[in-house]
Amino acid sequence: MKEDFLHYIWKNGYFNQQHLYTTEGESIDIQFVGMHNMDAGPDFFNARIKIGDFLWAGNVEIHLKAGDWYKHKHQFDKNYDNIILHVVYDDDEPVYRSTGEMMPTLILNERIEENIRQKYLDLLQSGHQQIPCERNIRNVPALVIQHWFDRLLVERLEDRNKFVEEQLELTRNNWEEVFYRMLARAFGFRVNNIPFQILSEQLPYTLVIKERKDLLSIESLLYGQAGFLDERNSDPYYKKLKKQFEILQAKYKLIKLQPGMWKFGKMRPANFPTIRIAQFAMLWHRNERLFHKLIGAQSIEELYKILDVEASDYWYLHYSFNTESKAGIKKIGKESIENLIINCIAPFAFLYGKYHHQEALMEKAISWLEALPAEKNKITEIWHGLGLTIRDAGCSQSILHLKKFYCDQKNCVNCAIGNHLLNKT
């Protein structure tokens, strides 16, 4: 059993509330269980509980075992001085206030409704199943699932908040610099996202903007900083890039990366980092004020148009330097554009709108996701197999968030689907 289950039981009142007494025999009358605290500190704030002849207003702390009070070192934390009731599953040892008096304690062990306890244990013990509720999810109304997915999509978008906040602090609240870094990371897709992020941190946005009008300069900066111009190479274009980078490196005092961090193995040549860097360079070269252009787009079609760029002419016959390949335009594919919108542009627009209290921008970001086709991967296939309709990318993003933060962690009591199944008689 997890402590979250007791939070769920307490919050919803799913326990026998007749003739409640503390371990010391004082009567308990719960007038308000308090507000559930999802952050650090006591579990429930501002509860109102009558204990004996006195009405108390304060906080409630919940533990599986009473002794967890000492295990978690609450006796040394002033945030717990205002606890009016200690709610436990098992009372394994007495707990005392810092004043020396015994903490009023309520034991829930024998008071939890048996059908809810059994349903919870069934979910918790579904170890062989990737989705704890997969045997019963077809009994959950579509409206419950839809409303929950709407909430999960917002959670998914807000999940990028930590990265954005860290980058804002590093860049002194320069939103355009943060967007440039986040877009660079997205251009690395799953395999090269970290090298791309490091490249963007080592090559400041201000330099990219300063040199963006000259394609040779912006390409030389990106390839040079990425460590791809360190070899001896007779290729004329390579030599031009290298010469230009040496000039810019001296001018801007740049420290380049090591090329060994980039991955080429087990991927299609169209996804090679050399090609992605060329497309990234072209995107900035062709679009002045790219950040404002993208978040200002009024439709998904406008986003497609902005992101529909191709690598420069050299790459028509190459996937890597000095090795010719079959001729072909190296455009950003439709699926890659959708990936960029889903994993960078829509989340960034949502968070930018949230920070600047622009609800219209937040709603637009969500509408972009709802206008894109659903992603296809192993996780969405699981849910599709359970009979769920995955209608768009907003829905598939919700499912990815649900799997990671709820299903994998058996966090069923905080999931609307799990709640419905637990509450169902």
Buried (B, 14 or more C-beta within 10 A) or exposed (E): EBBBBBBBBBBBEBBEEEEBBBBEEBEBEBEEBBEBBEEEEBBBBBBBBBBBEEEBEBBBBBBBBBBBBEEEEBBEEEEBBEBBBBBBBBBEEEBEBEEEEEBBBBBBEEBBBEEBBEBBEBBBEBEEEEBBBBBBBEEBEEEBBEEBBEEBBBBBBBBBBEBBEEBBEEBEEBBBBBBBBBBBBBBBBEBBBEBBBBBBBEBBBEBBBBBBEEBBBBBBBBBBBBBBBEEEBEBEBBEBBBEBBEEBBEEBEBEBBEBEBBBBEEBEBBBBBBBBBBBBBBBBBBBEEBBEEBBEBEEBEEBBEBBBBBBBEBBEEBBBBEEEEEEEEBBBEEEBBBBBBBBBBBBBBBBBBBBEEBEEBBEBBBEBBBBBEBBEEEBBEBBBEEEBEBEBBBBBBBBBBBBEBBBEBBBBBBBBBBBBBBEEE
